């Protein structure tokens, strides 16, 4: 097959692209420079390891070929900025690795040619994350990259499945690179694995146990080695392998309880609780007195109950949260929803209700498929990308969950996730596309993040595969919240069986054009929700320009004279904002916005509520508080004099306001302020109704019933 040249790297001379390097450094020259880097290497064990995130402009597919099906070439045939399709190299590592975002080593081929090899995106459970000197590796369809000067190049391995660690006795290794087996017997390999395990070098322990198993045909010898490898894989979170090893360790006797116990623990680690229960029940049959087995079994039953009932102690979960404990030990309640083809234009697949779900009730609760405990905004995205890649390598069964997710227009080969040369094909560019199109940003707890006066927000990134199928709407019928790595979704209005469930991908922007660009650039779709469709169909008048000018004017005044924190705002400022708000309201077409939110009016309406609240003008608080609700799309709310005189049912806003409402914590705050105003005016019944409606709204926002103290603090 022909090689494929990549677009020139920035700074790479064009004449080098696709050509052989004019000069290659010798092994001695490479080792001299490499040793200088090793002396500077930071080996601080607790320092976060950098992650090389994919640059989509440089995307290329992972190899789907076996190393035995490609042409092995010498290093001297590598061409600059070229992906050598149908080719492969086999090299021996001739230096310790320099470990940074990847592991860089000096390597040599069977002819004595040397070069640099950079291996990226290997998890810390893999020897290849810092491949030891003397090991032999194969690189499939290598990418040879210009590295900054006319003598500086390196073999760059981005896809983790493109590099294979070869057994020392693999017949594919050329004779000059053969070392022969380092240890002579299976027992020696087992002892080496035990030593590595005691030294907590778990990847090496796995390697040694694997060699011991390959060297022996004695079932009695192999059974305990499988058990040891299963236990080590459990420690590394390699649950697929742990389950396979556990079952392979069975000998058909009473001692098999441990095999089923470890298999049950592995299934639990994959959140496959029904399968875990089956294995643990077999373990209990063989070892009824096992307290550890019984405890694990009861824990599994608790997860199954959560999956069936949706009964959670969210307040208790919130109390357990800490910087060290954001991963909750709970199951996912998903039975009220199903994935089907969406009815939205261009919506692909969506999530649909399988039964009626009244406003405020749980739609689903989902434990994160993958979520790193990393709330530093600069590191959250790289951490999730690295975790996704690692888990797809370590637990190939996750490919069934992760890889079908939407990845934009990225071209797939169809082989992603399949095993080739014993490892799953992992395309990092596909993974990154899936991450950017499906991940959620989340605080440690939505409850702690909903106080209007909060000063700081820390956000992690996570993937919830089932919830990822929900399509976007600017006026959705659901609202998500988080406690640790648990996503909670509640209905914000009544949902009927068969209805598609929607949520907001990001907080909605008030200006339609800004919203449209955000969705198109970020996800590649045009929103067709009632709000966007209505605003898209507006007549070509000057109203859009009038709205933009009026909004800029009112924001300028409101920002200059804040009405929060109990400030007493002068009458002149209130009159100015009121006048500008009326101008902004007049710029909204009545026939179009009669049943739609008026997002531009929310800020000035909230400002006026706070201004009149600070002056204890409770009648005006009622007038503008109901307008806040109206501007969020709750069209069933009485306005102005009606709100001041008549009794009405605030709880009905969730059921009688149509399908274009927008629920946020600011709705809760508006209801709380209305309750305060009604109470101050002696209308206790209405105050209680508003408080009850605020409580239900806060339940939607935070995920469960909570004390609302602080929500209405400005």
C-alpha positions as CSV (number, residue, x, y, z in Angstrom):
1,X,0.0,0.0,0.0
2,X,1.1,3.6,-0.6
3,X,2.1,5.8,2.3
4,X,0.0,8.8,3.0
5,X,1.6,12.2,3.7
6,X,-0.1,14.5,6.3
7,X,-0.5,18.2,5.9
8,X,2.7,19.9,6.9
9,X,3.2,20.5,10.6
10,X,3.5,24.2,11.4
11,X,7.1,25.1,10.7
12,X,8.0,21.9,8.8
13,X,9.7,22.7,5.4
14,X,7.3,21.7,2.6
15,X,10.0,19.9,0.8
16,X,10.4,17.5,3.7
17,X,6.8,16.3,3.7
18,X,6.7,12.8,2.3
19,X,10.5,12.7,1.9
20,X,13.2,10.8,3.6
21,X,15.0,12.9,6.2
22,X,18.2,14.4,4.8
23,X,20.1,13.1,7.8
24,X,19.3,10.7,10.6
25,X,21.0,10.9,14.0
26,X,23.0,7.9,15.1
27,X,22.0,5.9,18.1
28,X,24.9,7.4,20.1
29,X,23.7,11.0,19.2
30,X,20.1,10.1,20.1
31,X,21.1,8.5,23.4
32,X,23.3,11.5,24.4
33,X,20.4,14.0,23.9
34,X,18.0,11.6,25.6
35,X,20.2,11.2,28.7
36,X,20.2,15.0,29.1
37,X,16.4,15.0,29.1
38,X,16.3,12.1,31.6
39,X,18.5,14.1,34.0
40,X,15.8,16.9,34.0
41,X,12.9,14.6,34.3
42,X,10.5,15.3,37.1
43,X,9.8,12.0,38.8
44,X,7.5,13.5,41.5
45,X,5.0,10.6,42.0
46,X,2.0,12.8,42.9
47,X,2.4,15.4,40.1
48,X,-0.4,15.2,37.6
49,X,0.8,13.8,34.3
50,X,0.1,16.1,31.3
51,X,-2.3,14.8,28.7
52,X,-1.8,15.3,25.0
53,X,-5.3,16.1,23.7
54,X,-6.1,15.5,20.1
55,X,-6.0,18.4,17.6
56,X,-8.9,17.5,15.3
57,X,-7.1,19.2,12.3
58,X,-4.5,16.5,12.5
59,X,-7.0,13.6,12.8
60,X,-6.1,10.3,11.3
61,X,-7.7,6.8,11.9
62,X,-6.4,4.2,14.1
63,X,-4.9,1.1,12.5
64,X,-7.3,-1.8,12.1
65,X,-4.7,-4.3,10.8
66,X,-2.9,-7.0,12.7
67,X,0.9,-6.5,12.9
68,X,1.1,-9.9,11.2
69,X,-0.8,-8.5,8.1
70,X,1.4,-5.5,7.4
71,X,4.8,-5.2,5.7
72,X,7.6,-4.8,8.3
73,X,10.0,-2.0,7.1
74,X,13.3,-0.7,8.5
75,X,13.4,2.7,10.3
76,X,15.4,4.1,7.3
77,X,12.2,3.9,5.1
78,X,10.2,6.2,7.3
79,X,9.2,9.4,5.5
80,X,8.5,12.7,7.2
81,X,5.0,13.7,8.1
82,X,3.7,10.4,6.7
83,X,1.3,7.7,7.9
84,X,2.8,4.5,6.5
85,X,-0.4,2.6,5.7
86,X,0.0,-1.1,5.3
87,X,3.5,-0.9,6.9
88,X,4.8,-1.7,10.4
89,X,8.0,-1.5,12.4
90,X,9.4,-3.8,15.1
91,X,11.9,-2.2,17.4
92,X,13.7,-2.8,20.7
93,X,13.7,-0.1,23.3
94,X,17.3,1.1,23.9
95,X,16.8,3.6,26.7
96,X,14.7,4.3,29.8
97,X,11.6,6.3,28.9
98,X,11.4,10.1,29.3
99,X,7.9,10.4,30.7
100,X,5.8,13.5,30.2
101,X,2.6,13.8,28.2
102,X,3.8,10.6,26.6
103,X,6.7,8.2,27.0
104,X,9.7,9.0,24.7
105,X,12.4,6.3,24.2
106,X,15.3,5.7,21.8
107,X,14.6,2.5,19.8
108,X,16.5,0.5,17.3
109,X,15.5,-2.0,14.6
110,X,17.1,-5.3,13.5
111,X,19.6,-3.4,11.2
112,X,21.0,-1.2,14.0
113,X,19.1,1.9,12.8
114,X,17.9,4.1,15.7
115,X,15.2,6.7,16.2
116,X,12.9,8.2,18.8
117,X,9.5,6.6,19.6
118,X,6.9,8.7,21.4
119,X,3.9,6.7,22.8
120,X,0.9,8.7,23.9
121,X,-2.5,8.0,25.5
122,X,-1.5,4.9,27.4
123,X,-3.1,4.5,30.8
124,X,-1.1,4.0,34.0
125,X,-2.2,0.3,34.0
126,X,-0.1,-0.4,30.9
127,X,3.6,-1.1,30.7
128,X,3.5,1.0,27.5
129,X,2.9,4.2,29.5
130,X,6.6,3.9,30.3
131,X,8.0,1.0,28.4
132,X,11.1,-0.5,30.0
133,X,14.5,-0.7,28.3
134,X,15.0,-4.0,26.5
135,X,11.3,-4.6,25.6
136,X,10.3,-5.2,22.0
137,X,7.4,-3.3,20.5
138,X,5.6,-3.3,17.2
139,X,4.1,-0.1,15.8
140,X,1.3,-0.6,13.1
141,X,1.1,1.9,10.3
142,X,3.5,4.4,12.0
143,X,3.3,8.1,11.8
144,X,6.7,9.7,11.4
145,X,6.7,13.3,12.5
146,X,8.9,16.4,12.0
147,X,9.9,17.6,15.5
148,X,11.3,21.0,14.9
149,X,14.7,20.7,13.1
150,X,16.2,19.0,10.1
151,X,17.7,16.3,12.3
152,X,14.8,16.0,14.8
153,X,12.1,13.5,14.0
154,X,10.2,10.9,15.9
155,X,7.7,8.0,15.5
156,X,4.5,9.4,17.0
157,X,2.0,6.8,18.3
158,X,-1.3,8.6,19.2
159,X,-3.7,5.7,19.1
160,X,-3.0,3.4,22.0
161,X,-3.9,0.3,19.9
162,X,-1.3,1.2,17.3
163,X,1.5,-0.1,19.5
164,X,1.9,-3.7,20.7
165,X,4.2,-5.0,23.5
166,X,5.5,-8.3,22.1
167,X,6.3,-11.3,24.2
168,X,10.0,-12.0,24.2
169,X,9.5,-15.3,22.5
170,X,7.1,-14.0,19.8
171,X,8.2,-15.5,16.5
172,X,7.5,-12.2,14.7
173,X,10.5,-10.6,16.4
174,X,13.5,-10.5,14.0
175,X,16.5,-12.7,15.1
176,X,18.9,-9.7,15.9
177,X,16.3,-8.3,18.4
178,X,15.7,-11.6,20.2
179,X,16.7,-11.9,23.8
180,X,15.1,-15.2,24.4
181,X,13.0,-15.7,27.5
182,X,14.3,-13.6,30.5
183,X,13.2,-16.3,32.9
184,X,13.2,-20.1,32.2
185,X,10.2,-21.5,33.9
186,X,6.6,-20.7,34.6
187,X,7.4,-20.8,38.3
188,X,10.1,-18.2,37.8
189,X,7.6,-15.9,36.1
190,X,5.0,-16.5,38.8
191,X,7.6,-15.5,41.5
192,X,8.6,-12.4,39.5
193,X,4.9,-11.5,39.3
194,X,4.6,-11.9,43.1
195,X,7.6,-9.7,43.7
196,X,6.2,-7.0,41.4
197,X,2.9,-7.2,43.1
198,X,4.5,-6.7,46.5
199,X,6.3,-3.7,45.1
200,X,3.0,-2.4,43.9
201,X,4.2,-2.5,40.3
202,X,0.9,-4.0,39.1
203,X,1.3,-3.7,35.3
204,X,4.6,-5.6,35.6
205,X,2.9,-8.2,37.8
206,X,0.2,-8.7,35.2
207,X,2.9,-9.1,32.5
208,X,4.8,-11.7,34.6
209,X,1.6,-13.7,35.5
210,X,0.7,-13.7,31.8
211,X,4.1,-15.1,30.9
212,X,3.7,-17.8,33.6
213,X,0.3,-18.8,32.2
214,X,1.8,-19.0,28.7
215,X,4.7,-21.2,29.8
216,X,2.6,-23.8,31.6
217,X,0.1,-26.4,30.6
218,X,-0.5,-27.6,34.2
219,X,-4.1,-26.7,35.2
220,X,-3.3,-27.1,38.9
221,X,-0.5,-24.6,38.5
222,X,-2.5,-22.1,36.3
223,X,-5.6,-21.9,38.5
224,X,-3.9,-19.9,41.4
225,X,-2.0,-17.8,38.9
226,X,-5.4,-16.8,37.2
227,X,-6.6,-15.9,40.7
228,X,-3.6,-13.7,41.3
229,X,-3.9,-12.0,38.0
230,X,-7.7,-11.5,38.6
231,X,-7.0,-9.8,41.9
232,X,-4.4,-7.6,40.3
233,X,-6.7,-6.7,37.5
234,X,-9.4,-5.8,40.1
235,X,-6.9,-3.4,41.7
236,X,-6.2,-1.8,38.4
237,X,-9.9,-1.5,37.5
238,X,-9.5,-3.8,34.6
239,X,-12.8,-5.5,35.3
240,X,-13.3,-7.3,32.0
241,X,-10.0,-9.1,32.4
242,X,-10.6,-9.7,36.1
243,X,-13.9,-11.4,35.3
244,X,-12.4,-13.6,32.6
245,X,-9.5,-14.6,34.9
246,X,-11.7,-15.3,37.8
247,X,-13.9,-17.7,35.8
248,X,-10.7,-19.3,34.3
249,X,-9.4,-20.1,37.8
250,X,-12.3,-22.5,38.6
251,X,-11.3,-26.1,39.3
252,X,-14.8,-27.5,39.9
253,X,-14.6,-27.7,43.7
254,X,-15.7,-25.8,46.8
255,X,-12.8,-23.4,46.6
256,X,-14.4,-22.0,43.4
257,X,-16.4,-19.6,45.7
258,X,-13.5,-17.2,45.4
259,X,-13.6,-17.3,41.6
260,X,-17.3,-16.4,41.6
261,X,-16.7,-13.8,44.3
262,X,-14.1,-12.1,42.3
263,X,-16.2,-12.4,39.1
264,X,-19.1,-10.8,41.0
265,X,-16.9,-7.9,42.2
266,X,-15.7,-7.4,38.6
267,X,-19.2,-7.3,37.3
268,X,-20.1,-4.8,40.1
269,X,-17.2,-2.6,39.0
270,X,-18.8,-2.5,35.5
271,X,-22.2,-1.7,37.1
272,X,-23.6,-4.9,35.8
273,X,-25.5,-5.7,39.0
274,X,-27.7,-8.5,37.7
275,X,-24.7,-10.4,36.5
276,X,-22.9,-9.6,39.7
277,X,-25.8,-11.0,41.7
278,X,-25.6,-14.3,39.8
279,X,-21.9,-14.8,40.5
280,X,-22.3,-13.8,44.1
281,X,-25.2,-16.2,44.6
282,X,-23.0,-19.0,43.3
283,X,-20.2,-17.9,45.7
284,X,-22.7,-18.0,48.6
285,X,-23.8,-21.5,47.6
286,X,-20.2,-22.7,48.0
287,X,-19.4,-20.5,51.0
288,X,-22.5,-19.6,53.1
289,X,-20.4,-18.4,56.0
290,X,-18.4,-16.0,54.0
291,X,-19.1,-12.6,55.6
292,X,-17.3,-10.7,52.8
293,X,-19.3,-12.5,50.1
294,X,-22.5,-11.8,52.0
295,X,-21.6,-8.1,52.4
296,X,-20.9,-7.8,48.7
297,X,-24.1,-9.6,47.9
298,X,-26.2,-7.2,50.0
299,X,-24.5,-4.2,48.4
300,X,-25.4,-5.6,45.0
301,X,-29.0,-6.1,46.0
302,X,-29.2,-2.4,47.2
303,X,-28.1,-1.3,43.7
304,X,-30.7,-3.5,42.0
305,X,-33.4,-2.0,44.3
306,X,-32.3,1.5,43.2
307,X,-32.4,0.5,39.6
308,X,-36.0,-0.7,40.0
309,X,-37.5,1.8,42.4
310,X,-35.6,5.0,42.0
311,X,-35.5,5.3,45.8
312,X,-32.4,7.2,46.9
313,X,-31.3,9.1,50.0
314,X,-30.0,12.1,48.2
315,X,-29.5,14.1,51.3
316,X,-27.4,11.3,52.8
317,X,-25.4,11.1,49.5
318,X,-24.8,14.9,49.8
319,X,-23.4,14.5,53.3
320,X,-21.0,11.9,52.1
321,X,-19.5,14.2,49.5
322,X,-15.9,15.4,49.9
323,X,-13.0,16.2,47.7
324,X,-11.9,12.5,48.1
325,X,-15.4,11.1,47.7
326,X,-17.3,12.3,44.6
327,X,-17.9,8.8,43.2
328,X,-21.1,7.5,44.7
329,X,-21.7,3.8,45.3
330,X,-25.2,3.8,43.8
331,X,-27.1,2.3,40.8
332,X,-28.8,4.0,37.9
333,X,-32.6,4.4,37.7
334,X,-33.3,4.4,34.0
335,X,-36.5,2.2,33.5
336,X,-38.8,5.2,32.8
337,X,-37.0,6.0,29.6
338,X,-35.9,4.4,26.4
339,X,-33.7,5.4,23.5
340,X,-35.5,5.7,20.1
341,X,-35.2,7.7,16.9
342,X,-36.0,11.3,17.6
343,X,-38.9,13.2,16.1
344,X,-36.8,16.4,16.1
345,X,-35.4,17.5,12.7
346,X,-31.8,16.2,12.6
347,X,-32.2,14.9,16.2
348,X,-30.9,11.4,15.5
349,X,-31.7,9.3,18.5
350,X,-33.4,10.7,21.5
351,X,-34.6,9.7,25.0
352,X,-38.4,9.0,25.4
353,X,-40.6,8.5,28.4
354,X,-42.0,5.0,28.8
355,X,-44.7,6.1,31.2
356,X,-46.4,9.3,32.4
357,X,-44.1,11.5,34.6
358,X,-45.7,14.3,36.5
359,X,-43.9,17.6,36.9
360,X,-41.3,17.4,39.7
361,X,-40.9,13.6,39.6
362,X,-37.8,11.7,38.7
363,X,-37.2,10.9,35.1
364,X,-33.9,9.2,35.7
365,X,-30.9,8.9,38.0
366,X,-27.7,7.8,36.4
367,X,-24.3,7.1,37.8
368,X,-21.5,8.5,35.6
369,X,-20.2,6.1,33.0
370,X,-16.9,7.9,33.4
371,X,-16.0,11.0,35.4
372,X,-12.6,11.9,36.8
373,X,-12.4,13.7,40.1
374,X,-10.9,16.8,38.6
375,X,-12.6,20.1,39.2
376,X,-9.8,22.4,37.9
377,X,-11.4,23.9,34.7
378,X,-8.0,23.8,32.9
379,X,-7.6,20.1,33.6
380,X,-11.2,18.8,33.6
381,X,-11.5,18.2,29.8
382,X,-8.1,16.5,29.4
383,X,-8.7,14.4,32.4
384,X,-12.0,13.1,31.0
385,X,-10.4,12.4,27.6
386,X,-7.6,10.4,29.2
387,X,-10.0,8.5,31.3
388,X,-12.2,7.6,28.3
389,X,-9.2,6.3,26.4
390,X,-7.9,4.3,29.3
391,X,-11.2,2.7,30.1
392,X,-11.8,1.7,26.5
393,X,-8.4,0.1,26.5
394,X,-8.8,-1.6,30.0
395,X,-12.4,-2.6,29.7
396,X,-13.3,-3.3,26.0
397,X,-16.9,-4.1,26.9
398,X,-17.4,-0.3,27.5
399,X,-17.1,0.1,23.8
400,X,-20.7,-1.1,23.5
401,X,-21.8,1.8,25.7
402,X,-19.5,4.6,24.6
403,X,-18.7,4.2,20.9
404,X,-22.4,4.4,19.6
405,X,-22.7,7.9,21.0
406,X,-22.9,10.8,18.6
407,X,-19.6,12.0,17.2
408,X,-20.5,14.6,14.7
409,X,-19.4,14.0,11.2
410,X,-16.2,12.1,12.2
411,X,-15.7,9.2,9.8
412,X,-15.6,5.8,11.5
413,X,-14.0,2.6,10.1
414,X,-16.5,0.3,11.9
415,X,-13.6,-1.6,13.5
416,X,-13.4,0.7,16.6
417,X,-13.7,-1.4,19.8
418,X,-12.9,-4.7,18.1
419,X,-9.9,-6.8,19.3
420,X,-6.9,-6.8,17.0
421,X,-3.6,-8.3,18.2
422,X,-5.3,-8.9,21.6
423,X,-6.2,-5.2,22.2
424,X,-9.3,-3.2,21.3
425,X,-8.9,-0.6,18.5
426,X,-9.2,2.8,20.1
427,X,-9.3,5.9,17.9
428,X,-8.5,8.9,20.0
429,X,-10.0,11.3,17.6
430,X,-13.3,9.5,17.7
431,X,-13.1,9.5,21.5
432,X,-12.5,13.2,21.6
433,X,-15.4,13.8,19.2
434,X,-17.7,11.7,21.5
435,X,-16.4,13.6,24.5
436,X,-17.0,17.1,23.2
437,X,-20.5,16.2,21.8
438,X,-21.7,14.3,24.9
439,X,-20.0,15.3,28.1
440,X,-21.6,17.3,30.9
441,X,-20.0,20.0,33.1
442,X,-20.9,19.6,36.7
443,X,-20.2,21.1,40.1
444,X,-19.5,18.8,43.1
445,X,-23.1,19.4,44.0
446,X,-25.9,21.4,42.3
447,X,-27.4,22.2,45.7
448,X,-24.2,24.0,46.7
449,X,-24.0,25.7,43.3
450,X,-27.6,27.1,43.2
451,X,-27.2,29.9,45.8
452,X,-27.6,33.1,43.9
453,X,-24.9,34.8,45.9
454,X,-22.2,32.0,45.3
455,X,-18.7,33.4,44.7
456,X,-16.9,30.5,43.0
457,X,-17.8,27.6,40.8
458,X,-15.7,24.5,40.3
459,X,-16.7,22.3,37.4
460,X,-15.7,18.8,36.4
461,X,-16.4,17.0,33.1
462,X,-18.2,13.7,33.0
463,X,-19.9,11.3,30.6
464,X,-23.4,9.8,31.3
465,X,-24.1,7.6,28.3
466,X,-27.9,7.2,28.8
467,X,-28.5,10.8,29.5
468,X,-26.4,11.7,26.5
469,X,-29.2,10.6,24.2
470,X,-31.4,13.5,25.4
471,X,-31.7,16.1,22.7
472,X,-31.5,19.8,23.3
473,X,-34.3,22.3,23.7
474,X,-34.1,25.9,24.9
475,X,-37.4,25.3,26.6
476,X,-36.9,21.7,27.8
477,X,-39.3,19.5,29.8
478,X,-36.5,18.2,32.2
479,X,-33.8,19.6,34.4
480,X,-30.6,17.9,35.5
481,X,-28.7,18.3,38.7
482,X,-25.8,16.5,40.3
483,X,-24.6,15.1,43.6
484,X,-21.1,13.8,43.1
485,X,-21.0,11.6,40.0
486,X,-24.8,11.0,40.1
487,X,-26.9,12.8,37.5
488,X,-30.5,13.5,38.6
489,X,-33.2,14.4,36.0
490,X,-36.6,15.7,37.0
491,X,-39.6,16.7,34.9
492,X,-40.2,20.5,34.8
493,X,-43.7,20.0,33.5
494,X,-46.0,17.0,33.0
495,X,-44.6,14.4,30.5
496,X,-46.7,11.8,28.9
497,X,-45.7,8.3,27.9
498,X,-44.1,8.5,24.5
499,X,-43.0,12.1,24.8
500,X,-39.4,12.9,23.9
501,X,-37.4,14.2,26.9
502,X,-35.3,17.2,26.3
503,X,-32.9,19.3,28.3
504,X,-30.6,22.3,27.8
505,X,-27.1,21.5,26.6
506,X,-25.9,24.9,28.0
507,X,-27.7,27.8,29.6
508,X,-29.8,29.6,27.1
509,X,-28.6,32.9,25.6
510,X,-31.2,35.6,25.3
511,X,-30.2,36.7,21.8
512,X,-31.4,34.3,19.2
513,X,-28.5,34.7,16.8
514,X,-26.0,34.1,19.6
515,X,-27.8,30.9,20.6
516,X,-28.0,29.7,17.0
517,X,-24.2,30.1,16.5
518,X,-23.4,28.4,19.7
519,X,-25.4,25.3,18.8
520,X,-24.2,25.2,15.2
521,X,-20.5,25.6,16.2
522,X,-20.6,23.3,19.2
523,X,-22.9,20.5,18.0
524,X,-23.7,21.1,14.4
525,X,-27.4,21.5,14.6
526,X,-30.1,24.2,14.3
527,X,-32.4,24.3,17.3
528,X,-36.1,23.8,16.4
529,X,-37.6,24.3,19.9
530,X,-40.7,26.5,20.1
531,X,-38.6,29.5,21.1
532,X,-36.0,29.2,18.4
533,X,-38.6,28.3,15.7
534,X,-40.8,31.3,16.8
535,X,-37.9,33.7,16.7
536,X,-36.5,32.3,13.5
537,X,-39.9,33.0,11.8
538,X,-40.1,36.6,13.0
539,X,-40.9,39.1,10.2
540,X,-38.0,41.1,8.9
541,X,-38.6,44.3,10.7
542,X,-36.5,46.6,12.8
543,X,-37.7,44.9,16.0
544,X,-34.6,42.7,16.4
545,X,-32.5,45.8,16.1
546,X,-34.8,47.7,18.6
547,X,-34.6,44.8,21.0
548,X,-30.8,44.7,20.9
549,X,-30.5,48.4,21.4
550,X,-33.1,48.5,24.2
551,X,-31.4,45.5,26.0
552,X,-28.0,47.2,25.8
553,X,-29.4,50.4,27.2
554,X,-31.2,48.7,30.1
555,X,-28.2,46.5,30.9
556,X,-26.0,49.6,31.1
557,X,-28.2,51.3,33.7
558,X,-28.8,48.1,35.7
559,X,-25.1,47.3,35.8
560,X,-24.2,50.8,36.8
561,X,-26.7,50.8,39.7
562,X,-27.0,47.3,41.1
563,X,-30.2,46.6,43.0
564,X,-29.0,43.6,45.0
565,X,-27.6,43.2,48.5
566,X,-30.3,45.3,50.0
567,X,-29.3,48.4,48.3
568,X,-31.8,51.3,48.3
569,X,-32.1,52.4,44.7
570,X,-33.1,55.9,43.9
571,X,-36.5,56.5,42.4
572,X,-34.9,58.1,39.3
573,X,-33.0,54.9,38.6
574,X,-36.1,52.7,39.0
575,X,-38.1,55.0,36.7
576,X,-35.3,54.8,34.1
577,X,-35.1,51.0,34.2
578,X,-38.9,50.7,34.2
579,X,-39.1,52.9,31.1
580,X,-36.4,51.1,29.2
581,X,-37.9,47.7,30.2
582,X,-41.3,48.9,28.7
583,X,-39.5,49.9,25.5
584,X,-37.8,46.4,25.4
585,X,-41.2,44.7,26.0
586,X,-42.8,46.8,23.2
587,X,-40.1,45.5,20.9
588,X,-41.4,41.9,21.3
589,X,-44.0,41.0,18.7
590,X,-47.2,40.2,20.7
591,X,-48.5,37.5,18.3
592,X,-45.2,35.7,18.4
593,X,-44.2,36.0,22.1
594,X,-47.7,35.5,23.5
595,X,-46.8,31.9,24.5
596,X,-43.0,32.1,24.5
597,X,-40.4,33.2,27.0
598,X,-39.0,36.7,26.6
599,X,-35.5,36.1,27.8
600,X,-34.2,39.7,27.2
601,X,-36.7,40.9,29.8
602,X,-35.7,38.6,32.6
603,X,-32.7,40.7,33.8
604,X,-34.5,44.1,34.0
605,X,-37.6,42.4,35.6
606,X,-35.4,40.8,38.3
607,X,-33.6,44.1,38.8
608,X,-36.9,45.8,39.4
609,X,-38.1,43.1,41.8
610,X,-34.9,43.6,43.9
611,X,-35.1,47.4,43.7
612,X,-38.7,47.4,45.0
613,X,-37.9,44.7,47.6
614,X,-35.1,46.8,49.0
615,X,-37.6,49.7,49.4
616,X,-40.3,47.3,50.9
617,X,-42.7,48.3,48.1
618,X,-44.5,44.9,48.2
619,X,-47.2,45.7,45.7
620,X,-44.5,46.5,43.1
621,X,-42.7,43.3,44.1
622,X,-45.8,41.4,43.2
623,X,-46.2,43.2,39.9
624,X,-42.6,42.6,38.7
625,X,-42.2,39.2,40.4
626,X,-45.1,37.8,38.3
627,X,-43.5,39.4,35.2
628,X,-40.3,37.5,35.9
629,X,-42.4,34.3,35.8
630,X,-44.1,35.4,32.6
631,X,-40.8,36.2,31.0
632,X,-39.7,32.6,31.7
633,X,-42.7,31.4,29.7
634,X,-45.1,30.7,32.5
635,X,-48.0,32.4,30.7
636,X,-50.7,31.2,33.2
637,X,-49.5,33.7,35.7
638,X,-51.8,36.7,36.3
639,X,-50.0,40.1,35.8
640,X,-50.1,43.5,37.3
641,X,-53.4,44.4,39.0
642,X,-54.6,40.8,38.7
643,X,-51.6,39.5,40.7
644,X,-52.2,42.2,43.3
645,X,-55.9,41.5,43.8
646,X,-56.7,37.9,42.9
647,X,-55.8,34.6,44.4
648,X,-54.2,32.1,41.9
649,X,-52.4,28.8,42.0
650,X,-48.7,29.2,41.7
651,X,-48.3,25.4,41.5
652,X,-50.2,25.5,38.2
653,X,-47.3,27.2,36.4
654,X,-45.8,23.7,36.0
655,X,-48.9,22.2,34.5
656,X,-50.9,25.0,32.8
657,X,-48.3,27.1,31.0
658,X,-47.8,25.2,27.8
659,X,-44.7,23.6,26.4
660,X,-42.4,26.6,26.1
661,X,-41.4,27.3,29.8
662,X,-37.9,27.6,31.1
663,X,-37.1,26.5,34.7
664,X,-34.1,27.9,36.5
665,X,-33.2,28.7,40.1
666,X,-34.3,32.3,39.3
667,X,-37.8,31.1,39.0
668,X,-37.5,29.7,42.5
669,X,-36.2,33.0,43.7
670,X,-39.0,34.9,42.1
671,X,-41.6,32.6,43.8
672,X,-39.8,33.1,47.2
673,X,-40.0,36.9,46.7
674,X,-43.6,36.7,45.8
675,X,-44.3,34.7,49.0
676,X,-42.5,37.3,51.0
677,X,-44.5,40.1,49.4
678,X,-47.8,38.3,49.8
679,X,-46.9,37.6,53.5
680,X,-46.1,41.3,54.1
681,X,-49.4,42.3,52.6
682,X,-51.3,39.9,54.9
683,X,-52.2,37.3,52.2
684,X,-50.8,34.3,54.1
685,X,-52.6,31.8,51.9
686,X,-51.0,33.1,48.8
687,X,-47.6,33.2,50.6
688,X,-47.9,29.5,51.5
689,X,-48.9,28.6,47.9
690,X,-45.9,30.5,46.5
691,X,-43.6,28.8,49.0
692,X,-44.9,25.4,48.1
693,X,-44.4,26.1,44.4
694,X,-40.9,27.4,45.1
695,X,-40.2,24.2,47.0
696,X,-41.2,22.0,44.1
697,X,-39.2,24.2,41.7
698,X,-36.1,23.9,44.0
699,X,-36.6,20.2,44.0
700,X,-36.4,20.2,40.2
701,X,-33.3,22.4,40.3
702,X,-31.3,20.7,43.0
703,X,-32.6,17.1,42.5
704,X,-34.3,16.6,45.9
705,X,-36.2,18.6,48.5
706,X,-34.0,21.1,50.2
707,X,-34.0,24.1,52.5
708,X,-34.3,27.1,50.2
709,X,-32.5,29.5,52.6
710,X,-30.1,31.6,50.6
711,X,-31.9,31.2,47.3
712,X,-33.5,34.7,47.5
713,X,-30.5,36.4,49.0
714,X,-29.2,39.1,46.6
